[in-house]
């Protein structure tokens, strides 16, 4: 076998739409394809305002700017996440307070969240790891109690949903908090040509300023809509608007989102069905999807009992032509932040750092290849 960890999927329309964007003569963004993509998210998921960005990191940085933080304000972030989740808020002068993960999955543990809140806390940033929802009823209740903002890091969560155990209401991830950020990096379910992101604004208070920040601190978007007769510099901002060719690439992917999602879910189910017997024997744990969450099949991961077993597993697969990888190194122990961390132990984050491994998961992977990977894994355990 020779199976990579990831391979970006092409629907066949990407080059065609990029060609159209070029010959439409609108390359700098906020043209036809930008609007198509933004309308797609607003119409399909009920997001109040969707704004394309150059990356998921930029979408998070816009969220942090919109939170109007002051030096010393505190933002609660899970330690088991990508650096951008924390970095966006550090750049605004905030102090990041790391929370531990749940035992059942890597999401932020809502049960310990309240103990982290101080008079300086301003924002909670739940990360929907592997596209699986955090306990949003609990998180939103705590935020309301303490008058905090919630920024959903939905980088991996396109087409994922939260189902409220209290009301039964089904809400799209990214549409629950005040603000949210998505990523369209090449490793995600859909991509904008390698990099791309989306800012979601669900709170009316932030819509106008989001457009200004997006347009380098100017009110140019209002000018183009004819709402003002000239535009100028009115606030902070940056160049967060992606080129139109990236939006064109993304549009080709979004047109085929249902097909992409259905195939990925099939592959996820094949992994789960075939590896369940090994999980029952204690070789590793399978991904956890709580009753309040749907599965968007962004990732299939295993959690091993210890780092030695995980290392041996990755080595075994690589020797047999299958690339598997571990994921985040918990941020509270990073070289950059460990001396700024308050010293609390975060054992679940440490466990996922040492024990979690991701298996190949991409659209062009065949069911037969996944079955072959599962048979290879079974052979290691003589089943």
C-alpha angles and dihedrals in degrees: 000000000000107000121159123212093242140007121181112239123233118203093197097249100078097091092042093054092043088052090051091050091052094050093044084067095228107114106145096075140256090082133120098307095042089055093045091054095045093048090049092060094043094048099040100041103024095241110167094221129004121191123185116228137187092252144351087257090058090049089054091047090053089051090052092049091050091054089067094219125189126211109282096023110136128233121190113222131167112251092219098073142089116290093248091070091065100028094061091062096039088058088060091055097258127142112238116221111196122220127201126247126248119265092235096050140354096265122117111281105242091192092070096036097095092055089062096056119106133168087271095056112116108158141031117203113196114189115210096218115209088359091292116133124250117227092280098174090060094042095048091047091054091046091052092047092055098031094245132155120242119213113188114213095209095164091133098028110085110147092008122132141201118218112202112229087205100052105010088234114152114217130181114244108253090036099078107063126061090258137009142187131211130190129218096187115149091261093060128091090263128017138203091218099297101321135037143116147190133229114209120199115195097165116076091216092071103043101091095043091047090060091048093050089046091054097053094270095307132116091232094129089060090048093053090051090052094245093124129026094227137010134224147160108300107153146358117298146130143215098289097142114106124224116266093244089063090051089049091053091049093048090059088055096046091052086062099038096119092052091047093048095046092052094047091050090051090053092047091052092050090054092047096047095047098043098043092092091058092048090052089054091053100250091129142327124262125226115288121227111182121216089254093058137068124215117244091181095233092143143007112208139171127209115213128203093248144355094262093059091046092050092050091049094052090047092050094051092046091052087055097049101264120118115214124167141196119235137217128004104221108260097221088069096043119125090244100049109023093095090049094050115101094238099253115146114241101192099174092052089050090050094053090046090056103032113031121099129178123219125212111286123170137126097254092054108108126227088240091056091051089050089051091051090050092050089050090052091048090052090058089057093039095244 
